[in-house]
Amino acid sequence: MKILWLKTELLHPVDKGGKIRTYQMLRQLKRDHFITYLTLCDPGDAPSAYAQASDYSHRLVPVVHRPSQKFSAGFYYELGMNLGSPLPYAIQRYRSTAMQQAIENELRQIDYDVVVCDFLTPSVNLPASVNVPTVLFQHNVEAVIWERHYQNETNKLKKAYFFNQWRKMHNYERKACQRFDSVIAVSAVDRDLMREEFAIEQVYDVPTGVDTEYFAPQHHAANPYELVFTGSMDWMPNEDAILYFAAEILPAIATQIPDVHLTVVGRKPSSRVIALGESDARIEVTGRVDDVRPYLDRAAAYVVPIRVGGGTRLKIYEAMAMAKPVISTTIGAEGLAVRNGEDVLIADAPQAFAKAVTAVLQEQAFAQRLGEVARQVVCEQFGWSRVASAFAQVCERVQRKSLAARAA
């Protein structure tokens, strides 16, 4: 197949879940299909990010886009102006006439078999009329994320803002999903939710994968009281998770294990997360690192105290592939084929989460068995080759259905 892949960022550095999923998927698809990667790019992107696009595509079509930096004066001005727009800000931020024109130009010049819109954000630039089968690759159900922010927020002003964005996102996401010939979700949970919420039938689930050769046990001695969390810290659900863990869960663990320590690994930590590392000796905040594996390797357990969010957490499969015991909330492990008590531990209330972590840190044989089973599960079921093959099959199905409709 010839695939036109739409995105709103270059993939290097491959330092967050959405980038990792796309990068690994495209690397596999590129072996058997021709990939044109058309994306928005920032003038500040490193030259190497352009050069490395050949890792995952045959052609790169970059479109310069200059959104305001988060938390700048321009950013807050845009937030204010967005209050009167029907579009949620997370979508409006990526609106680009230049990208729409670039897509139209590609479709005129090349006979593509399918157009894949990666995440919801590029969909705002998809031309109104496209004579090629279209697939929306939904890493999350975006409206669910905003709904959970609204439900968990206590500040009245922020709560009102989150409610506004949730309703806008729900309306936009519903209409966008209905535009595409097919939608691909990353879990059966998301698939069923979109069918119900957005009244669409052609929606499939393709599971999250993991590179089981890259993420493999290093067999070094772990710090018996070390916990680790990894993730992009400029993503609100991750920030919320760490602030919640520090306030509600870590103190309870420390009553049983005074030497407990948490390392927070991920790019662009907020000022509030940085402040945790400065004020609490039990917490280390690293910021961006080139390789998360040494931090996973030295930890005794991996924690995912996520209360808001959607889609599936690649980070959980990465930790499982390294044979680390994982303790997660229900939302944190949502959509993943994991089994509570067998390959992960699931706990939601702060005291229950703290109790699960304490059990893993205090019972080494239990922790080792949990990690070994976790490693076996991901190796057998969730390699990227298998995942990409399932993705390609959906695209081919959409293409065949389109050709049959034209012939009729």
N, C-alpha and C positions, 0 to 999 in steps of 0.2 A: 504494500500500500504506500501511497504518497500521502503523508500526514502534515497538515498545517497546524502547528501547536502554538496556541496563544497564551501568553504569560505577561505578568507585569514586573518582572525582575529577572536579571541574570542570576544564574545559580551559584556562582562562586563568589565568596566562600560558601561552601555547603555546610551551613552552620545552624540550621533550624529544621524542624520536622517537615514542613511543607517542601522545602528545597530538597531535603534528603529523599523524600518519597518521589518527587518528580525526577531528580537526578538518576536514581537507581532504576526507575521505570524506563526512562528514555535510553539509558545505556543499554538496556536489554532490547528494547524495541528497535534501536538503531541497527542491530545486527541483521534484522530481516526486513526492515521498512525504511523508506526515505523520509527523513524528518527535516522540515523547515521550522526553525524556532523563531517566532516573531514576538518581540517583547518590548515593553517600555524599559528604558534604562536611564539611570541617573548620570548626569555629567561627572559626578564624583566617583563613578565606578572605576576600579583599577583596570588598566589595560589587560592584565592577565585574565580578568573575568571574561573579556571578549575572546581572547585566544583559547581559553579552556572550554568555550562553547562547543568546540569540535569533539569534546569527550562525549557529548550527548546529542549532537545534531549534525546534519550534513551541511546545512545552511543556517546562517544567523542573519535575521533582519531586525536590527535595533532601531527603536524609535525614541528619541530623546524626550524626557518628561521631567518636569521640575516641580514636584509637589513641595509644599512648605514643610520644613523640618518640624517634627513633633515638639510641642511645647514652646515654639517660637511665637512671636507676635502675629506673624502671618497665619500660623496654624490656628490660633484662637480666633482670629478674624474669620477664617473659613468656617470654623465651627459655628460661630454666630450667624453667618450668612446661610448656613445649611439649615437652620431652623425653619426657614420658609420654603425649603426645597422638598419635593416628594421623594428624592433619593436619599438613602442613608449616607452619612458622611464617608463611611468606609468604602462606598462605591463611587460616590461623586469625586473623591480624591484622585481616582484613576481615569476619569473621563478625558479622552484625548481624540480630537478630530484627526490629528496626524496618524494615530494608530488605526482609526477606522479607514482612512484613505490607504494606508499601507496594506491592510487586509484586502480591500477591494482590488488593489493593484495585483497582489499575489494571486487572487482568484481569477483575474483576467488572464494572467500570463502563464499559469501552470494549472494543469488538469488534476487537481487534488482529489483523492478518494474520500477523505474525511477531514473535517476541521474539529480539533479538540480544544476546548476552552478550559484551561487549567486554573481552578478556583473560580469563584463567582466574579471576582473583580474585573477580569478582561471582558466579561460579557456585555458591559456597558458600551463597549466600542465595536461590538459585532454589528455589521450592517443589517439594516432591516430586512433585506432580501438576500438570501444566500442559496445558490443553486447546487450546494454540495451537502452531503449528510453531515450533521453537526452532533457533537457529543460534549456534554458538560461534565467535567471531572470535579466532583464535589468532595474536597478533603474534609469538610465540616458541613453541618447544617447551620449556616451562619445565624439565622434567626434564633436558634436555640441558645447560642452563646450570649446574645444580647438579652434574651429573656432571663437567663440565669444571672447575668450581671444585675439586672433590675431586681430580681428576687432576693439577691444577697446583699444589695447595697442598703446601708442605713442612713447615709446622708441624704436629706430630703431633696436637695437640689440635684445631686448626681442621680438619685433614683428617678426623678422626673425626666432627666436627660436620657437615661438608659431606656426608660419606657418609650420615649419618642423614637429613639433609634431602633428599638426592637420592632415596633409596629411598622416603621418604614422598611426595615430589612425584610420582615415577613412578607409584606406586599410586593416588594421588588423581587425577592427570591422566588416567590410563587410564579410570578409572571415570567421571570427569566427561565425557570425550569420548564415551563410549558412551551417556550420558544424552540427548545432543542429536540432533535429527533430521539435522543436517548440521554439519560443521566447515569453516571457511574458514581456510586457511593463507596466509601471505604469500609463499610460494615453492613450487616443485615439489619441492625438497629436503625441506622441512618436511612437505609433503603426503605424500610417499612414506614418510617416517619415521614419521609418525603412523599410517598404514595398517598398517605392519608392527609397530610397538611397541605400539599400543593396540587392534589388531584391530578397526578401523572401516573401513567401505567408503565412506560418504557424506562424503568429504572432498575439497574443491576448493582450488585455489590461485588467488589474485587478487594480482597483482604489486603491489609498492610503487610509488607515484607521486611526482611532484615538480611543484611550481609553477614551470614554466619561464619564466614572465614575471617572477615575483618574483626567482627565482635566475637571473640573467642576467649576462653579462660587463659589467663597468663600464668596461673599457678604460683603467684607470689603470695607471701603471707599478708593477710589483710589486717588492718587495724581493727581489733575486736569490738570497738565502740564507735566506729566511723559510719555515719550515714551520708548518702549522697543524693542530690537531686540535680538533674540536668534539664536544660530547656532555655529557649530564648526568653530572656527576662524583660524584654520590651513587649511581650504578649501578656495582656492583662490577666488571663487565667493563671499563668505561671507566677506572676507577682502576687496575686491574691493567695495562691497556694502557700507560698513561703511565709508571707505575713501571718496567715492563719496558723501554719505549723509552729512558727516561733512563739506565737501568743498563746495558743490553746493546747498544743500537743507536746512540744519539746520540754516544757517545765514538768509535765507529768512523767515523762521518761526519765528526766534527771533525778527525780525523787528515788527511783530505783537504781539508776545507773548514773552516778554523778559525773563520770568521765565521758559521757556521750558527746559527740561532736557532729555537726552537720556541715557539709561542704555544698555550696550552691554554685553550680557551674553553668554559665550561659552568658551570651552576649548582652550588652546594654542593660545592666541592672539599673533599676530606678534609684532615685535618691533615698527612698524609703528602705529598699533592700540593702543598699550600701550602708545605711545607718545601722541596720541590724548587725552587720559584720563588725562595725566600729564599736558598738555598745555592748555586744554579747560575745564573750570569749569563746563560747561554744559554737559559734557560727563563723564560717569562712566564706566570703563571696569572691570568686575568682574573676568574674567578667569573662570575656571571650577567651577560649583556649583553642589551640590548633588541633588537639586530639583529646577527646573525653575519656578514652580508654584507661589511661593511668589512674584517673580519679575513680572510675568504676572499679578498677582492679584492686585498689587499696581499701575500698569500702567493705564493710561487713554486710550492709543491706542497702537497698535502693528504695526511696520513699516517693510516693506520688499523691500528695494530699490535695488534689485538685477538687474544687467545689463548683467551678463553672467551666464552660468549654464545650466542645463538640468534636465530632470525628473520632479518630483513634490516635493513641499515643505511641508513636514509633519508639520513644524512649523506653517504654516497658519491654518491648521485644529486644531492644539492644541490651538492656540489663539482663534479661532472661538468657540471651545468647551467651553472655559472659558468666552464666551460672550463678548469678546473684539472686538471693531471695528478695522478692518485691513485695512491698506493702503499699496498697493503693486504696483510695476511695472507690466507691461504685462508679462514680462519674469518671474518675481517672482511668479506669479499666474498661469503660463503656465501649461496646462494639468489638472487643478483642475476644478471641476464642481461648479464654483462660478459665481455670477452675479453682474456685476458692478452696484453700486448704490442701490443694494438690500441687499446683505450679505457681500460685501467688496467694497472698493473703489479702482479703477485702475487709475493710473496716471504715465506717463513716463517722460515728460519734467520736469526739476527741479522745475520750477515755478508752474506747475500744481500739482506736488507732494506736494510742500509746501502749496499750497492753500487747498488741500484736508485734510492735517493734521490739518491745522489751523481751518477749518470748524468743524472737529470732536472735537477739544479741546475747541472751543468756543460755540458749540451748543450741550449741554448735552443731550437733548431729542433726537436729531438726532443720536448721538453716542450710546445712550442706545438702540434705536430701531434697529440700524444696528447690534449691538452685540446680541440682542435677536433673531433676524432672523438667524444670523450666527449659533448660538447654536442649534436652531431647525433643521437647514439643516443637520449638521453633525450627530446629534443624530439619525435622521430618515434614513440617507442614508449610513453612513460610519463607522459603528461599525466594529471592527476587525473580529468578528465571520463571518459576511457576506463576508468580503473581503477574508478571508482564505478559505471559502467554494468555492468561485469563482476560487481561485488559484488551489485548489485540483481538481476541475472539469476539468481544462485544463490538468493537469497531467494525470488524468484518461483517458481523450480523447486521449492523445498521446500514452498512454499504449495500449488502445484498438486498435488504428490504427496500432501500431507495431505488435501486436499479429495477427491481420487480415492479415497483409502483410506477416508474416512468414507462416501462414496457407495456403496462396495462393501460 
